[in-house]
Every structure is written in C-alpha cells, then in structure tokens.
Amino acid sequence: MASRNTLVVQQAKAGIDQLKFEVAQELGIALSPTGYNGNLATRDAGFIGGNITKRLVQIAEQQLSGSAAGIRR
C-alpha cells in the first residue's frame, strides 16, 4: 500500500524531521538515525505524533495571533 503521508510543502521535510527527533528526545524515546523505526512500539509512535501535532497547533496559533513570543513547552 502506498503511503499517504505526503507533505504539502516539500521544503518543510527537514523541519518536520527535526521536530520529530526533538519531541522523541523530550519524551525519552530513542529513534533510529537511519530513519527505520520498525521496532518502535505503536504506543510510542502515537505519543510522538500526538505531541508533534500539539506543537504544530501551538505554532499555528501563535502565528495567527501575531505573537512574537517563543513556543511554550
């Protein structure tokens, strides 16, 4: 089955990958630097994805409100 996880803005890939590793590190979950994480528990993958989503929503809310303050963590 083909992946449907395509980026709308292809130039954002590096930033999204960086965010993924930052969130995983904050949560104490080790990700493989090679990109293969087949041994990662589904629960951990979901936890990382959920936190990435929260962070992206915070960023969008700040941009929409015109806030120049940093991202809250």
DRENNU-6195 format. One record per residue (C-alpha): residue number from 1; residue in three letters; z, y, x. Coordinates in steps of 0.001 Angstrom, whole numbers, always signed. Each point is the difference from the previous one (the first is absolute). Layout:
BEGIN
    k    r       c3       c2       c1
  NUM  ALA        Z        Y        X
...
% end
This chain:
BEGIN
    k    r       c3       c2       c1
    1  MET       +0       +0       +0
    2  ALA     -932    +3408    +1342
    3  SER    +2742    +2522     +640
    4  ARG     +227    +2884    -2447
    5  ASN    +2316    +1993    +2241
    6  THR    -2531    +2559    +1120
    7  LEU     +911    +3508    +1062
    8  VAL    -1517    +2886    -1905
    9  VAL     +108    +2101    +3183
   10  GLN     -915    -2263    +2905
   11  GLN    +1348    +2512    +2538
   12  ALA    +3506     -608    -1393
   13  LYS     +160    -3580    +1341
   14  ALA    +1841     +907    +3213
   15  GLY    +2560    +2073    -1906
   16  ILE     +602    -2736    -2562
   17  ASP     +418    -2593    +2755
   18  GLN    +2453    +2278    +1823
   19  LEU    +1961     +496    -3223
   20  LYS      +88    -3768     -568
   21  PHE    +1505     -638    +3435
   22  GLU    +2495    +2871     -366
   23  VAL    +1225    -1260    -3370
   24  ALA     +234    -3601    +1232
   25  GLN    +2006    +1117    +3040
   26  GLU    +2371    +2060    -2179
   27  LEU     +551    -3068    -2186
   28  GLY     +551    -2272    +3005
   29  ILE    -3101    -2099     -706
   30  ALA    -2117    -1006    +2989
   31  LEU    -3762     +314     -418
   32  SER    -2506    -1565    +2348
   33  PRO    -1866    +2560    +2118
   34  THR    -3134    -2172     -279
   35  GLY     -202     +686    -3732
   36  TYR     +571    -3602    -1127
   37  ASN    +3191     -268    -2045
   38  GLY     -568    -3324    -1750
   39  ASN    +3540    -1085     +810
   40  LEU    +1483    +3047    -1749
   41  ALA    +2027     -861    -3106
   42  THR    -1499    +1257    -3251
   43  ARG    +3248    +1785     -767
   44  ASP     -147    +1894    +3316
   45  ALA    -3656     +932     -526
   46  GLY     +842    +1331    -3463
   47  PHE    +2976    +1897    +1349
   48  ILE    -2205    +1682    +2620
   49  GLY    -2700     +809    -2569
   50  GLY    +2488    +1427    -2480
   51  ASN    +1522    +2270    +2619
   52  ILE    -3438    +1151    +1151
   53  THR     -809     +911    -3600
   54  LYS    +3241    +1970     -349
   55  ARG     -763    +1865    +3224
   56  LEU    -3573     +810    -1079
   57  VAL    +1251    +1298    -3360
   58  GLN    +2503    +2242    +1810
   59  ILE    -2764    +1365    +2214
   60  ALA    -2256     +684    -3004
   61  GLU    +2809    +1682    -1954
   62  GLN     +763    +2280    +2937
   63  GLN    -3652     +919     +418
   64  LEU     -384     +703    -3703
   65  SER    +3123    +2153      -85
   66  GLY    -1138    +1950    +3060
   67  SER    +3121    -1017    +1905
   68  ALA     -183     +483    +3747
   69  ALA    +3190    -2015     +571
   70  GLY     -102    -3346    +1797
   71  ILE      -14    -3350    -1682
   72  ARG    +3408    -1142    -1220
   73  ARG    +1051    -3442    +1144
% end
